[in-house]
Amino acid sequence: TQGSSVPANGWASDAGVSSTGRYVGFASDATDLVPGYLGAAGNSQIYIWDRLDGSIELVSHSILGAFAGADGSSYAPFVSTDGEVVVFESSAADLIAGYSGAQYVQQVFQWRRSTNEVRLVSHATNSATEGASDGAWSVSAADSGTELVFVSYSSNLTAQPPSGQTIYYWSESLPALRVVSHSFADTSQPAS
């Protein structure tokens, strides 16, 4: 609750604050941050705290429901200016329905407050539910949380597999990932 000074029953880290200072996203393995929490202790989850009303919401919830913690750890939250979007990294395999691909490999996800839905950002070229084959990390996002970049050396994110770490650009308004670190000879392909 607002103004509470009782610490949670687990650790907290990886805090990120919105540009207005109203919202704070953080990772924690505590099991008493939201009422009715379901999930095993030990996996860090992503939460968002509202400075004005003191509320805390579970962001990295599984497909089982809004209070069910995901089955893998989540880290590095980025909170949009208005608190509507949180982008984060997670190794959980139950954040979206029908997830396929590498199990328990770090991926990039986006959560929306208005729908309370989680979306896989680091998805394969032809599937919105298949994760990056070798994972994705080092996410950086625009203030809106609707455009971001991340790093991966996965072979299933573009038509031509990269020969090393590649930077990808994702936007809600684009149907596919774009390669940022591309060869000057072909702007659609990763640099070799």
Backbone as a printed PyTorch tensor [residue, N CA C, xyz], in Angstrom:
tensor([[[  0.8340,  -1.1990,   0.0000],
         [  0.0000,   0.0000,   0.0000],
         [  0.8690,   1.2500,   0.0000]],

        [[  0.2500,   2.3920,  -0.3160],
         [  1.0050,   3.6350,  -0.3760],
         [  1.5830,   3.9600,   0.9900]],

        [[  2.8850,   4.2690,   0.9860],
         [  3.5240,   4.6440,   2.2310],
         [  3.9280,   3.4740,   3.1080]],

        [[  3.7130,   2.2460,   2.6650],
         [  4.0800,   1.0910,   3.4660],
         [  5.5860,   1.0430,   3.6490]],

        [[  6.0170,   0.6670,   4.8390],
         [  7.4500,   0.5740,   5.1130],
         [  7.8540,  -0.8540,   5.4480]],

        [[  6.9600,  -1.8120,   5.2080],
         [  7.2670,  -3.2150,   5.4880],
         [  7.9000,  -3.8250,   4.2460]],

        [[  9.1720,  -4.2400,   4.3310],
         [  9.8270,  -4.8310,   3.1630],
         [  9.1750,  -6.1560,   2.7590]],

        [[  9.2830,  -6.4910,   1.4920],
         [  8.7690,  -7.7660,   0.9790],
         [  9.6190,  -8.9140,   1.5150]],

        [[  9.1490, -10.1510,   1.3000],
         [  9.8300, -11.3210,   1.8450],
         [ 10.9190, -11.8930,   0.9350]],

        [[ 11.3890, -11.0990,  -0.0120],
         [ 12.4630, -11.5400,  -0.9030],
         [ 13.2640, -10.3510,  -1.3890]],

        [[ 14.2470, -10.6140,  -2.2200],
         [ 15.1090,  -9.5370,  -2.7210],
         [ 14.4390,  -8.7980,  -3.8720]],

        [[ 14.9320,  -7.6010,  -4.1360],
         [ 14.4750,  -6.8020,  -5.2740],
         [ 15.6950,  -6.1310,  -5.9030]],

        [[ 15.6780,  -5.9930,  -7.2380],
         [ 16.7950,  -5.3590,  -7.9550],
         [ 16.3240,  -4.9020,  -9.3240]],

        [[ 17.2600,  -4.5090, -10.1700],
         [ 16.9850,  -4.1400, -11.5620],
         [ 15.8840,  -3.0900, -11.6980]],

        [[ 15.9140,  -2.0630, -10.8790],
         [ 14.8710,  -1.0390, -10.9290],
         [ 15.0540,  -0.1210, -12.1290]],

        [[ 13.9250,   0.2560, -12.7350],
         [ 13.9040,   1.2170, -13.8290],
         [ 12.7210,   2.1460, -13.6150]],

        [[ 12.9300,   3.4290, -13.7690],
         [ 11.8770,   4.4040, -13.4940],
         [ 11.4280,   5.0760, -14.7930]],

        [[ 10.1330,   5.3800, -14.8690],
         [  9.6150,   6.0890, -16.0450],
         [ 10.1830,   7.5050, -16.0580]],

        [[ 10.1820,   8.1490, -17.2120],
         [ 10.7710,   9.4890, -17.3170],
         [ 10.0300,  10.5250, -16.4780]],

        [[  8.7810,  10.2530, -16.1100],
         [  8.0320,  11.1790, -15.2540],
         [  8.2980,  10.9270, -13.7740]],

        [[  8.8910,   9.7790, -13.4630],
         [  9.1470,   9.4210, -12.0750],
         [  7.9620,   8.7830, -11.3760]],

        [[  6.8550,   8.6410, -12.0680],
         [  5.6590,   8.0720, -11.4290],
         [  5.7310,   6.5600, -11.2760]],

        [[  6.2790,   5.8710, -12.2740],
         [  6.2590,   4.4100, -12.2720],
         [  7.6690,   3.8390, -12.1230]],

        [[  7.7660,   2.7690, -11.3580],
         [  9.0400,   2.0740, -11.1880],
         [  8.8280,   0.5980, -11.5000]],

        [[  9.6160,   0.0860, -12.4340],
         [  9.6220,  -1.3420, -12.7160],
         [ 10.7960,  -1.9620, -11.9800]],

        [[ 10.6270,  -3.1790, -11.4910],
         [ 11.7190,  -3.8370, -10.7770],
         [ 11.5450,  -5.3430, -10.8250]],

        [[ 12.6390,  -6.0430, -10.5760],
         [ 12.6260,  -7.5010, -10.4970],
         [ 12.6660,  -7.9030,  -9.0290]],

        [[ 11.9680,  -8.9820,  -8.6970],
         [ 11.9880,  -9.4770,  -7.3200],
         [ 11.5800, -10.9410,  -7.2770]],

        [[ 12.1460, -11.6670,  -6.3050],
         [ 11.7190, -13.0480,  -6.0930],
         [ 10.7750, -13.1520,  -4.8910]],

        [[ 10.3340, -12.0220,  -4.3650],
         [  9.3920, -12.0110,  -3.2420],
         [  8.0540, -12.6040,  -3.6700]],

        [[  7.3680, -13.2210,  -2.7210],
         [  6.0690, -13.8320,  -3.0110],
         [  4.9040, -13.0700,  -2.3740]],

        [[  5.1970, -11.9160,  -1.7610],
         [  4.1360, -11.1720,  -1.0800],
         [  3.9600,  -9.7390,  -1.6000]],

        [[  4.2950,  -9.5190,  -2.8670],
         [  4.1660,  -8.1790,  -3.4350],
         [  2.7630,  -7.8900,  -3.9750]],

        [[  2.0690,  -8.9290,  -4.4120],
         [  0.6920,  -8.7770,  -4.8800],
         [ -0.1720,  -9.8080,  -4.1540]],

        [[ -1.4200,  -9.4570,  -3.8160],
         [ -2.2940, -10.4070,  -3.1240],
         [ -2.6430, -11.5850,  -4.0330]],

        [[ -2.6550, -12.7740,  -3.4670],
         [ -3.0310, -13.9600,  -4.2300],
         [ -1.9570, -14.4790,  -5.1550]],

        [[ -0.7050, -14.0700,  -4.9490],
         [  0.3840, -14.5010,  -5.8280],
         [  0.4870, -16.0160,  -5.8540]],

        [[  0.6040, -16.5520,  -7.0670],
         [  0.8110, -17.9820,  -7.2720],
         [  2.1230, -18.1540,  -8.0110]],

        [[  2.9750, -18.9660,  -7.4980],
         [  4.2480, -19.1990,  -8.1660],
         [  5.2890, -19.6400,  -7.1730]],

        [[  6.2910, -20.2760,  -7.6830],
         [  7.3610, -20.7820,  -6.8290],
         [  8.3060, -19.6500,  -6.4480]],

        [[  8.8060, -19.7060,  -5.2380],
         [  9.8350, -18.7670,  -4.8130],
         [ 11.1150, -19.0850,  -5.5740]],

        [[ 11.9360, -18.0920,  -5.7680],
         [ 13.2200, -18.3140,  -6.4150],
         [ 13.3080, -17.7600,  -7.8140]],

        [[ 12.1880, -17.6710,  -8.5340],
         [ 12.2040, -17.0520,  -9.8620],
         [ 11.9210, -15.5680,  -9.7040]],

        [[ 12.7850, -14.7340, -10.2400],
         [ 12.5130, -13.3010, -10.1640],
         [ 11.4230, -12.9490, -11.1690]],

        [[ 10.5270, -12.0950, -10.7480],
         [  9.4270, -11.6200, -11.5770],
         [  9.5890, -10.1210, -11.7760]],

        [[  8.8970,  -9.5720, -12.7680],
         [  8.8970,  -8.1250, -12.9980],
         [  7.5980,  -7.5440, -12.4590]],

        [[  7.7390,  -6.4370, -11.7320],
         [  6.5960,  -5.7290, -11.1530],
         [  6.6710,  -4.2650, -11.5540]],

        [[  5.5150,  -3.5830, -11.4800],
         [  5.4900,  -2.1370, -11.6790],
         [  4.7780,  -1.5160, -10.4850]],

        [[  5.4080,  -0.4820,  -9.9320],
         [  4.8870,   0.2430,  -8.7740],
         [  4.4760,   1.6390,  -9.2160]],

        [[  3.3030,   2.0730,  -8.7640],
         [  2.7870,   3.4040,  -9.0660],
         [  3.0190,   4.2850,  -7.8430]],

        [[  3.8640,   5.3010,  -7.9890],
         [  4.2070,   6.1790,  -6.8700],
         [  2.9930,   6.9320,  -6.3290]],

        [[  2.0140,   7.2400,  -7.1830],
         [  0.8750,   8.0400,  -6.7380],
         [ -0.1110,   7.2650,  -5.8790]],

        [[ -0.4210,   6.0230,  -6.2610],
         [ -1.3930,   5.2780,  -5.4520],
         [ -0.7610,   4.1170,  -4.6770]],

        [[  0.5370,   3.8840,  -4.8790],
         [  1.2370,   2.8500,  -4.1140],
         [  0.9750,   1.4340,  -4.5860]],

        [[  0.2080,   1.2660,  -5.6560],
         [ -0.1350,  -0.0800,  -6.1160],
         [  1.0500,  -0.7670,  -6.7950]],

        [[  1.0610,  -2.0920,  -6.7350],
         [  2.0650,  -2.9130,  -7.4030],
         [  1.3230,  -3.9350,  -8.2560]],

        [[  1.7590,  -4.0730,  -9.5240],
         [  1.1840,  -5.0660, -10.4270],
         [  2.2670,  -6.0360, -10.8690]],

        [[  1.8920,  -7.3020, -11.0180],
         [  2.7870,  -8.3150, -11.5690],
         [  2.7750,  -8.1780, -13.0820]],

        [[  3.9240,  -7.9110, -13.6680],
         [  4.0570,  -7.7480, -15.1170],
         [  4.3430,  -9.0870, -15.7810]],

        [[  5.2930,  -9.8370, -15.2460],
         [  5.7340, -11.1000, -15.8590],
         [  4.8680, -12.2700, -15.3980]],

        [[  3.5690, -12.1240, -15.5980],
         [  2.6580, -13.1940, -15.1920],
         [  2.5550, -14.2530, -16.2890]],

        [[  2.3040, -15.4570, -15.8670],
         [  2.1770, -16.5520, -16.8320],
         [  0.8000, -16.5150, -17.4850]],

        [[  0.5980, -17.3830, -18.4500],
         [ -0.6960, -17.4650, -19.1240],
         [ -1.7850, -17.9890, -18.1950]],

        [[ -1.4060, -18.4520, -17.0010],
         [ -2.3850, -18.9680, -16.0410],
         [ -3.1770, -17.8630, -15.3500]],

        [[ -2.6990, -16.6130, -15.4190],
         [ -3.4600, -15.5290, -14.8100],
         [ -2.6010, -14.3960, -14.2990]],

        [[ -3.2680, -13.3050, -13.9440],
         [ -2.6090, -12.0630, -13.5540],
         [ -1.7890, -12.1560, -12.2760]],

        [[ -2.0160, -13.1860, -11.4580],
         [ -1.2690, -13.3280, -10.2130],
         [ -0.3750, -14.5600, -10.2110]],

        [[ -0.2220, -15.1950, -11.3690],
         [  0.5980, -16.3980, -11.4860],
         [  1.9750, -16.0150, -12.0190]],

        [[  2.9850, -16.1860, -11.1960],
         [  4.3470, -15.8710, -11.6130],
         [  4.8120, -16.8020, -12.7200]],

        [[  5.6520, -16.2840, -13.6020],
         [  6.1820, -17.0650, -14.7130],
         [  7.1250, -18.1540, -14.2120]],

        [[  7.3770, -19.1540, -15.0680],
         [  8.1780, -20.3100, -14.6720],
         [  9.6810, -20.1260, -14.8600]],

        [[ 10.1170, -18.9530, -15.2040],
         [ 11.5410, -18.6380, -15.3260],
         [ 11.7800, -17.2280, -14.8160]],

        [[ 13.0230, -16.8680, -14.6390],
         [ 13.3450, -15.5500, -14.0940],
         [ 13.2670, -14.4590, -15.1560]],

        [[ 12.8930, -13.2540, -14.6970],
         [ 12.7600, -12.0850, -15.5550],
         [ 13.5860, -10.9470, -14.9810]],

        [[ 14.1510, -10.1220, -15.8860],
         [ 15.0690,  -9.0640, -15.4770],
         [ 14.9130,  -7.8300, -16.3510]],

        [[ 15.6610,  -6.7920, -16.0130],
         [ 15.8970,  -5.5960, -16.8170],
         [ 14.6330,  -4.9110, -17.3280]],

        [[ 13.7450,  -4.4740, -16.4350],
         [ 12.5410,  -3.7970, -16.9160],
         [ 12.8150,  -2.3830, -17.4150]],

        [[ 12.1480,  -2.0240, -18.4970],
         [ 12.1100,  -0.6500, -18.9870],
         [ 10.6520,  -0.2270, -18.9120]],

        [[ 10.3800,   0.9300, -18.3020],
         [  9.0110,   1.4230, -18.1360],
         [  8.7930,   2.6310, -19.0350]],

        [[  7.7050,   2.6040, -19.8230],
         [  7.3880,   3.7420, -20.6910],
         [  7.0320,   4.9680, -19.8580]],

        [[  7.0600,   6.1170, -20.4860],
         [  6.7890,   7.3820, -19.8020],
         [  5.4730,   7.3540, -19.0500]],

        [[  4.4210,   6.8120, -19.6740],
         [  3.0830,   6.8130, -19.0640],
         [  2.7800,   5.5600, -18.2520]],

        [[  3.7420,   4.6400, -18.1330],
         [  3.5310,   3.4160, -17.3660],
         [  2.6610,   2.3900, -18.0680]],

        [[  2.2810,   2.6470, -19.3040],
         [  1.4280,   1.7280, -20.0620],
         [  2.1890,   0.4940, -20.5270]],

        [[  3.4730,   0.6430, -20.8170],
         [  4.2640,  -0.4440, -21.3940],
         [  5.4900,  -0.7200, -20.5360]],

        [[  5.7600,  -2.0110, -20.3330],
         [  7.0090,  -2.4420, -19.7040],
         [  7.6590,  -3.4530, -20.6360]],

        [[  8.9100,  -3.2230, -20.9640],
         [  9.7000,  -4.1400, -21.7760],
         [ 10.6900,  -4.8070, -20.8370]],

        [[ 10.8820,  -6.1150, -20.9910],
         [ 11.7780,  -6.8280, -20.0850],
         [ 12.3590,  -8.0620, -20.7470]],

        [[ 13.3690,  -8.6320, -20.1130],
         [ 14.0000,  -9.8610, -20.5770],
         [ 13.5810, -10.9910, -19.6390]],

        [[ 13.3650, -12.1750, -20.2040],
         [ 12.9270, -13.3020, -19.3800],
         [ 13.3260, -14.6260, -20.0070]],

        [[ 13.5760, -15.6040, -19.1390],
         [ 13.8350, -16.9700, -19.5940],
         [ 12.6120, -17.8580, -19.3880]],

        [[ 11.4850, -17.2690, -19.0160],
         [ 10.2550, -18.0260, -18.7940],
         [  9.6700, -18.5290, -20.1140]],

        [[  9.0640, -19.6990, -20.0700],
         [  8.4580, -20.3020, -21.2640],
         [  6.9330, -20.2480, -21.2310]],

        [[  6.3540, -19.6430, -20.1880],
         [  4.8870, -19.6210, -20.0790],
         [  4.3030, -18.2030, -20.0150]],

        [[  4.9940, -17.2380, -20.6030],
         [  4.4910, -15.8680, -20.6200],
         [  3.4630, -15.6380, -21.7200]],

        [[  3.5600, -16.4210, -22.8060],
         [  2.5930, -16.3060, -23.9010],
         [  2.0510, -17.6900, -24.2470]],

        [[  0.8260, -17.7360, -24.7180],
         [  0.2190, -19.0020, -25.1310],
         [  0.9090, -19.5110, -26.3870]],

        [[  1.1660, -20.8040, -26.4360],
         [  1.7350, -21.4240, -27.6220],
         [  3.2120, -21.1970, -27.8280]],

        [[  3.9250, -20.7380, -26.7920],
         [  5.3560, -20.4840, -26.9480],
         [  6.0670, -21.7340, -27.4400]],

        [[  6.9430, -21.5380, -28.4280],
         [  7.7620, -22.6370, -28.9320],
         [  9.1750, -22.1240, -29.1460]],

        [[ 10.0510, -23.0340, -29.4370],
         [ 11.4430, -22.6520, -29.6160],
         [ 12.2490, -23.0600, -28.4050]],

        [[ 13.3860, -22.4220, -28.2490],
         [ 14.3080, -22.7510, -27.1670],
         [ 13.6270, -22.5560, -25.8150]],

        [[ 13.6870, -23.5640, -24.9820],
         [ 13.0780, -23.4920, -23.6580],
         [ 14.0430, -22.8580, -22.6650]],

        [[ 13.5400, -21.9410, -21.8670],
         [ 14.2780, -21.2870, -20.7990],
         [ 15.5350, -20.5860, -21.3000]],

        [[ 15.4330, -19.9740, -22.4840],
         [ 16.4710, -19.1340, -23.0590],
         [ 15.9600, -17.7010, -22.9870]],

        [[ 16.7940, -16.7780, -22.5970],
         [ 16.3770, -15.3920, -22.4090],
         [ 15.8180, -14.7920, -23.6970]],

        [[ 14.6300, -14.1980, -23.5820],
         [ 13.9420, -13.5470, -24.6960],
         [ 13.5580, -12.1340, -24.2710]],

        [[ 13.0800, -11.3360, -25.2140],
         [ 12.5900,  -9.9870, -24.9300],
         [ 11.0670,  -9.9850, -25.0500]],

        [[ 10.4100,  -9.3940, -24.0480],
         [  8.9500,  -9.3470, -23.9900],
         [  8.4710,  -7.9130, -23.7620]],

        [[  7.2060,  -7.6770, -24.1050],
         [  6.5540,  -6.3950, -23.8540],
         [  5.2170,  -6.6580, -23.1660]],

        [[  4.9330,  -5.9060, -22.1100],
         [  3.6620,  -6.0020, -21.3790],
         [  2.9110,  -4.6860, -21.5280]],

        [[  1.5760,  -4.7780, -21.6880],
         [  0.7100,  -3.5920, -21.7650],
         [ -0.2430,  -3.5750, -20.5880]],

        [[ -0.2620,  -2.4550, -19.8850],
         [ -1.1490,  -2.3010, -18.7200],
         [ -2.6220,  -2.3860, -19.1150]],

        [[ -3.0300,  -1.7150, -20.2020],
         [ -4.4450,  -1.6380, -20.5680],
         [ -5.0500,  -3.0000, -20.8850]],

        [[ -4.2580,  -3.9390, -21.3760],
         [ -4.7680,  -5.2770, -21.7040],
         [ -4.2350,  -6.3510, -20.7560]],

        [[ -3.2140,  -6.0150, -19.9770],
         [ -2.5190,  -6.9490, -19.0800],
         [ -1.9940,  -8.1650, -19.8540]],

        [[ -1.5660,  -7.9210, -21.0880],
         [ -1.0530,  -8.9940, -21.9320],
         [  0.4410,  -8.8440, -22.1540]],

        [[  1.0930,  -9.9940, -22.2920],
         [  2.5210, -10.0580, -22.5710],
         [  2.6960, -10.5030, -24.0150]],

        [[  3.6310,  -9.8880, -24.7160],
         [  3.9140, -10.1980, -26.1160],
         [  5.4020, -10.5240, -26.2610]],

        [[  5.6970, -11.5360, -27.0730],
         [  7.0770, -11.9030, -27.3910],
         [  7.5860, -10.9490, -28.4640]],

        [[  8.6560, -10.2370, -28.1740],
         [  9.2610,  -9.3130, -29.1330],
         [ 10.3250, -10.0230, -29.9590]],

        [[ 11.1690, -10.8100, -29.3240],
         [ 12.2810, -11.4950, -30.0040],
         [ 11.7950, -12.8020, -30.6180]],

        [[ 10.8850, -12.6800, -31.5740],
         [ 10.2830, -13.8660, -32.1740],
         [ 10.8810, -14.1880, -33.5410]],

        [[ 10.7100, -15.4120, -33.9510],
         [ 11.2220, -15.8960, -35.2300],
         [ 10.5410, -15.1800, -36.3940]],

        [[ 11.1870, -15.2090, -37.5400],
         [ 10.6980, -14.5380, -38.7420],
         [  9.2520, -14.8900, -39.0790]],

        [[  8.8980, -16.1570, -39.0210],
         [  7.5680, -16.5940, -39.4600],
         [  6.6310, -17.0050, -38.3320]],

        [[  6.9460, -16.6180, -37.1010],
         [  6.1060, -17.0340, -35.9830],
         [  6.1690, -16.0290, -34.8390]],

        [[  5.0130, -15.5780, -34.3930],
         [  4.9490, -14.6370, -33.2670],
         [  5.0980, -15.3350, -31.9230]],

        [[  5.1290, -16.6810, -31.9200],
         [  5.2350, -17.4260, -30.6610],
         [  6.5130, -18.2570, -30.5430]],

        [[  7.3410, -18.2410, -31.5780],
         [  8.6160, -18.9650, -31.5140],
         [  9.7270, -17.9980, -31.1290]],

        [[ 10.4050, -18.2930, -30.0330],
         [ 11.4470, -17.4130, -29.5380],
         [ 12.7260, -17.4830, -30.3500]],

        [[ 13.5760, -16.4930, -30.1390],
         [ 14.8940, -16.4550, -30.7710],
         [ 15.6560, -17.7220, -30.3870]],

        [[ 16.2070, -18.3990, -31.3800],
         [ 16.8160, -19.7200, -31.1550],
         [ 17.9450, -19.7050, -30.1380]],

        [[ 18.6960, -18.6240, -30.0760],
         [ 19.8010, -18.5230, -29.1190],
         [ 19.6060, -17.3810, -28.1380]],

        [[ 18.3810, -16.9340, -28.0010],
         [ 18.0610, -15.9020, -27.0310],
         [ 18.2560, -14.4840, -27.5390]],

        [[ 17.8870, -13.5280, -26.6960],
         [ 17.9910, -12.1020, -26.9960],
         [ 18.2110, -11.3550, -25.6900]],

        [[ 18.9400, -10.2460, -25.7480],
         [ 19.3130,  -9.5250, -24.5340],
         [ 19.6890,  -8.0920, -24.8720]],

        [[ 20.1360,  -7.3520, -23.8550],
         [ 20.5910,  -5.9540, -23.9880],
         [ 19.5510,  -5.0760, -24.6700]],

        [[ 18.3370,  -5.1350, -24.1660],
         [ 17.2530,  -4.3520, -24.7540],
         [ 17.3610,  -2.8790, -24.3460]],

        [[ 17.0400,  -2.0130, -25.2770],
         [ 16.9600,  -0.5720, -25.0380],
         [ 15.7160,  -0.0890, -25.7800]],

        [[ 14.9180,   0.7460, -25.1260],
         [ 13.6270,   1.1260, -25.7140],
         [ 13.4340,   2.6330, -25.7620]],

        [[ 12.5870,   3.0610, -26.7050],
         [ 12.1560,   4.4540, -26.7780],
         [ 11.2200,   4.7300, -25.6020]],

        [[ 11.0000,   5.9950, -25.2790],
         [ 10.1680,   6.3520, -24.1260],
         [  8.7810,   5.7330, -24.1560]],

        [[  8.2560,   5.4630, -25.3460],
         [  6.9160,   4.8850, -25.4720],
         [  6.9060,   3.3820, -25.1770]],

        [[  8.0620,   2.7340, -25.2910],
         [  8.1320,   1.2810, -25.1250],
         [  7.6150,   0.5250, -26.3320]],

        [[  7.2690,   1.2390, -27.3910],
         [  6.7180,   0.6050, -28.5880],
         [  7.7490,   0.4400, -29.6950]],

        [[  8.9400,   0.9520, -29.4790],
         [ 10.0560,   0.7660, -30.3960],
         [ 11.2750,   0.4300, -29.5530]],

        [[ 12.0360,  -0.5840, -29.9800],
         [ 13.1880,  -0.9820, -29.1850],
         [ 14.2250,  -1.6960, -30.0230]],

        [[ 15.3920,  -1.8470, -29.4410],
         [ 16.4700,  -2.6140, -30.0560],
         [ 16.9440,  -3.6570, -29.0460]],

        [[ 17.4880,  -4.7430, -29.5850],
         [ 18.0810,  -5.7690, -28.7280],
         [ 19.1700,  -6.4800, -29.4940]],

        [[ 19.9470,  -7.2900, -28.7870],
         [ 21.0680,  -8.0180, -29.3670],
         [ 20.7510,  -9.5060, -29.3750]],

        [[ 21.1600, -10.1840, -30.4420],
         [ 20.9990, -11.6320, -30.5300],
         [ 21.9310, -12.1710, -31.6050]],

        [[ 22.2910, -13.4330, -31.4900],
         [ 22.9780, -14.1130, -32.5830],
         [ 22.1730, -15.3280, -33.0240]],

        [[ 20.8740, -15.2660, -32.8100],
         [ 19.9570, -16.3410, -33.1820],
         [ 19.8270, -16.4630, -34.6920]],

        [[ 19.6190, -17.6800, -35.1580],
         [ 19.5660, -17.9450, -36.5950],
         [ 18.1560, -17.8470, -37.1910]],

        [[ 17.1360, -17.6370, -36.3690],
         [ 15.7640, -17.6610, -36.8810],
         [ 15.0530, -16.3020, -36.8610]],

        [[ 15.7940, -15.2200, -36.7260],
         [ 15.1620, -13.9010, -36.6460],
         [ 15.0710, -13.1890, -37.9930]],

        [[ 15.9060, -13.5710, -38.9230],
         [ 15.8960, -12.9900, -40.2650],
         [ 16.0840, -14.1040, -41.2930]],

        [[ 15.8090, -13.7790, -42.5460],
         [ 15.9570, -14.7740, -43.6210],
         [ 17.3960, -15.2630, -43.7380]],

        [[ 18.3520, -14.3740, -43.5140],
         [ 19.7670, -14.7630, -43.5550],
         [ 20.3030, -14.7520, -42.1320]],

        [[ 20.7540, -15.9100, -41.6310],
         [ 21.2940, -15.9620, -40.2720],
         [ 22.5400, -15.0900, -40.1210]],

        [[ 22.7120, -14.4750, -38.9670],
         [ 23.8910, -13.6450, -38.7380],
         [ 25.1390, -14.5000, -38.5210]],

        [[ 26.2870, -13.8800, -38.6850],
         [ 27.5320, -14.6030, -38.4290],
         [ 28.0810, -14.2690, -37.0530]],

        [[ 27.3510, -13.5210, -36.2850],
         [ 27.7470, -13.1420, -34.9290],
         [ 26.6430, -12.3300, -34.2890]],

        [[ 26.9710, -11.6820, -33.1980],
         [ 25.9740, -10.8390, -32.5310],
         [ 25.4640,  -9.7750, -33.4920]],

        [[ 24.1480,  -9.6040, -33.5000],
         [ 23.5060,  -8.6510, -34.3910],
         [ 22.5260,  -7.8050, -33.5860]],

        [[ 22.3900,  -6.5510, -33.9510],
         [ 21.4340,  -5.6560, -33.2970],
         [ 20.1730,  -5.6060, -34.1590]],

        [[ 19.0320,  -5.8250, -33.5090],
         [ 17.7370,  -5.8290, -34.1920],
         [ 16.8710,  -4.6870, -33.6840]],

        [[ 16.0470,  -4.1430, -34.5870],
         [ 15.0840,  -3.0920, -34.2730],
         [ 13.6900,  -3.6840, -34.3780]],

        [[ 12.8440,  -3.3960, -33.3860],
         [ 11.4550,  -3.8630, -33.3760],
         [ 10.5430,  -2.6800, -33.1280]],

        [[  9.4190,  -2.6660, -33.8210],
         [  8.4100,  -1.6370, -33.6230],
         [  7.0340,  -2.2870, -33.7050]],

        [[  6.1120,  -1.8000, -32.8890],
         [  4.7390,  -2.3060, -32.9650],
         [  4.1370,  -2.0720, -34.3470]],

        [[  4.5990,  -1.0500, -35.0440],
         [  4.0140,  -0.6980, -36.3330],
         [  4.6340,  -1.4390, -37.5200]],

        [[  5.6610,  -2.2540, -37.2900],
         [  6.3000,  -3.0000, -38.3740],
         [  6.0100,  -4.4860, -38.2420]],

        [[  5.8220,  -5.1760, -39.3590],
         [  5.4970,  -6.6050, -39.2980],
         [  6.6870,  -7.5130, -38.9800]],

        [[  7.9160,  -7.0180, -39.1440],
         [  9.0830,  -7.8800, -38.9450],
         [ 10.2130,  -7.1000, -38.2890]],

        [[ 11.1470,  -7.8470, -37.7220],
         [ 12.3450,  -7.2410, -37.1590],
         [ 13.1880,  -6.6440, -38.2840]],

        [[ 13.9110,  -5.5920, -37.9640],
         [ 14.8510,  -5.0050, -38.9200],
         [ 16.2520,  -5.1270, -38.3520]],

        [[ 17.2200,  -5.3650, -39.2130],
         [ 18.6140,  -5.4740, -38.8060],
         [ 19.2180,  -4.0750, -38.7560]],

        [[ 19.7630,  -3.7110, -37.6130],
         [ 20.4240,  -2.4120, -37.4600],
         [ 21.8720,  -2.5160, -37.9170]],

        [[ 22.5670,  -3.5400, -37.4610],
         [ 23.9900,  -3.7130, -37.7820],
         [ 24.1280,  -4.5140, -39.0750]],

        [[ 23.6580,  -3.9210, -40.1770],
         [ 23.6310,  -4.6190, -41.4590],
         [ 24.8330,  -4.2720, -42.3350]],

        [[ 25.0810,  -5.1030, -43.2820],
         [ 26.1370,  -4.8930, -44.2630],
         [ 25.7890,  -3.6990, -45.1450]],

        [[ 26.7680,  -2.9050, -45.5200],
         [ 26.5040,  -1.7680, -46.3950],
         [ 26.0260,  -2.2250, -47.7760]],

        [[ 26.3500,  -3.4590, -48.1590],
         [ 25.9860,  -3.9670, -49.4720],
         [ 24.5110,  -4.3730, -49.5730]],

        [[ 23.9040,  -4.7420, -48.4430],
         [ 22.5050,  -5.1840, -48.4480],
         [ 21.8930,  -4.7920, -47.1270]],

        [[ 21.0610,  -3.7800, -47.1120],
         [ 20.5050,  -3.2460, -45.8620],
         [ 19.4970,  -4.1730, -45.2090]],

        [[ 19.1250,  -5.2660, -45.8690],
         [ 18.1600,  -6.1860, -45.2740],
         [ 18.8310,  -7.3320, -44.5350]],

        [[ 20.1640,  -7.4420, -44.6230],
         [ 20.8620,  -8.5930, -44.0580],
         [ 21.8610,  -8.1800, -42.9840]],

        [[ 22.1240,  -9.0730, -42.0220],
         [ 23.1110,  -8.7880, -40.9980],
         [ 24.5080,  -8.6260, -41.5870]],

        [[ 25.3350,  -7.8590, -40.9120],
         [ 26.7260,  -7.7430, -41.3320],
         [ 27.4310,  -9.0700, -41.1250]],

        [[ 28.4150,  -9.3670, -41.9460],
         [ 29.1370, -10.6300, -41.7770],
         [ 30.4890, -10.3940, -41.1570]]])
